[in-house]
Amino acid sequence: MGHVRSAAVLGAGTMGAQIAAHLANAGVPVLLLDLDAQTAAAGLQRARKLKPDPFFTPDAARLITTGGFDADLPRVAACDWIIEAIVERLDVKQALLAQVEPHRGADAAVSSNTSGIPIADIAQGRSPEFRRHWLGTHFFNPPRYLQLLEIIPTADTDAGVVDRIARFADRGLGKGVVVARDTPGFIANRIGMYGAARTLELLADGEFTVEEIDALTGPLIGRAKSATFRTMDIAGLDILAHVAADLDRRLPGEAEHGAFRLPELVGALLDKGWIGEKAGQGFYRKERTPEGSRILTLDPASLDYRPRQSPRLPAADAAGASEDLAARIRALLQDKGRAGAFTRATLGRTLVYAAETAPAIAHSTGDVDRAMRWGFGWELGPFELWEAVGVETICEACQLPEPPAAVRDLDAVRRARGPELRILRSARDERPPVRRNAGASLVDLGDGVLAVEFHSKMNAIGGDIVDMLQAGVREAEQHFDALVVGNDAAAFSAGANL
Ligand SMILES: NC(=O)c1ccc[n+]([C@@H]2O[C@H](COP(=O)([O-])OP(=O)(O)OC[C@H]3O[C@@H](n4cnc5c(N)ncnc54)[C@H](O)[C@@H]3O)[C@@H](O)[C@H]2O)c1
């Protein structure tokens, strides 16, 4: 598995403790260090109580040993991968690396989880040998659940080190790895924050309610159900504002156009401490009532909470009737009403920004698509959308006289995407199922592996699936080496068929 037999995580805060947990999930013993042993132990304790759980099983935490930078840094000598995840400050990160360097094993990779500081800058002052083993590894929060891992080599990083960490992250940690250029915000935050800033602008303008924006930025356009504001409440408005301010500072060209400037509304919410779920309120607030609880919504003009309102967006309702994502987005982009104006000013501008920025931040347009799918949960990435929705439609909606260079040759965009690994689908296309009923099939995946694939409505488990699971076990025992239960659906199963 790319030879990561043991790891050290430096920093036991939100990210460090959860990264350590996920390494432990993969069976890797982890040394988790913070300022002192007590702080590190407290960080691990916090992680054990987090929801959703960063650990596969409570037992996995036994693979984590805690300690302090004050006494335990020499112990990193035994680790194949050292991950820095301390406070987002260049001077503090540089100082810690200077202390780490004398203890690093000759082949050990060292990486930073920074969200925005240039990777090369953090290793300034370190030896050439250290810098050959130095790279960025940007996990997304929560690291166990968000698939994207951006890997950021510098000009000095050894290709073999990148390969080793990428392989281990892919095979061992189950991450979707995208290698990004060392530019501010890397790929996903750069594009995601641009879109978030446009959306917050429109909320602050007062033309759209929180509920309307969530209706226009959720599954309707191929995004998560938590859409914009529920997602921001979960991630924390403080984190979002920090990342945006960092991009604004590090990208003066973009700052000139206010690309990452957030409206005053965000400052007002930060001042009140209404940063989302961890503060008990943000764009939404859950309130206890004698009957149970109810969700209230922020009114951005008065900064009061009010009962939820249903969005009044007939064009969104009409577009939502289609099963086809590209058709829905096309309809929204072409709509002459409020829904159209919103979609053009947010998604439309973000797609244009992604096309204009891609060459500077990514090695291929396919990488930008993968980063946005895996990091921000987009059903289709920006270039997949350019292709599916239509270059002409997007240019017309966004009043572009001509398409951005990156989308002029769609064959090149398709090539950059590369083949997608679809083990189950290819097996199904290649040979008939071993057995099939209305709820499930047995599919020969090759290499001695048999799969039980569900295909009932919402993959709800009924008698037919249970029969097929039993048949699968019998079949696998006689003719195969292994049995997997899986499917390609967005949700594995809705549960029992009641
Ligand atoms: N929180 C996120 O959503 C997120 C996502 C991706 C990347 N990141 C990045 O991960 C890193 C850690 O972020 P976090 O959210 O876990 O932060 P955090 O504040 O939760 O944890 C930071 C840790 O650094 C330690 N620390 C404080 N001062 C220190 C010092 N002077 N020297 C050494 N250690 C010190 C603290 O004890 C704390 O445990 C940052 O670089 C951040 O940009 C954060």
The ligand as a Gaussian input file, in Angstrom:
#p B3LYP/6-31G(d) Opt

LIG

0 1
 N      -11.062000      23.123000       9.752000
 C      -11.186000      22.863000       8.476000
 O      -12.299000      22.755000       7.960000
 C       -9.966000      22.679000       7.617000
 C      -10.092000      22.037000       6.383000
 C       -8.953000      21.804000       5.607000
 C       -7.707000      22.238000       6.059000
 N       -7.601000      22.885000       7.263000
 C       -6.245000      23.266000       7.702000
 O       -5.801000      22.302000       8.661000
 C       -4.928000      22.929000       9.616000
 C       -5.477000      22.738000      11.014000
 O       -6.765000      23.324000      11.075000
 P       -7.816000      22.957000      12.231000
 O       -9.131000      23.439000      11.755000
 O       -7.627000      21.546000      12.624000
 O       -7.307000      23.936000      13.384000
 P       -7.540000      23.805000      14.969000
 O       -7.486000      25.192000      15.481000
 O       -8.722000      22.965000      15.278000
 O       -6.250000      23.012000      15.460000
 C       -4.963000      23.583000      15.389000
 C       -4.030000      22.897000      16.378000
 O       -2.794000      23.597000      16.366000
 C       -2.286000      23.670000      17.697000
 N       -1.465000      24.879000      17.876000
 C       -1.864000      26.101000      18.228000
 N       -0.812000      26.936000      18.297000
 C        0.276000      26.218000      18.001000
 C        1.658000      26.521000      17.914000
 N        2.119000      27.726000      18.155000
 N        2.493000      25.534000      17.558000
 C        2.036000      24.307000      17.286000
 N        0.735000      23.969000      17.366000
 C       -0.146000      24.904000      17.702000
 C       -3.510000      23.740000      18.579000
 O       -3.233000      23.221000      19.863000
 C       -4.560000      22.943000      17.815000
 O       -4.710000      21.624000      18.308000
 C       -4.823000      24.388000       9.199000
 O       -3.696000      24.539000       8.404000
 C       -6.094000      24.610000       8.389000
 O       -5.971000      25.640000       7.460000
 C       -8.693000      23.098000       8.057000

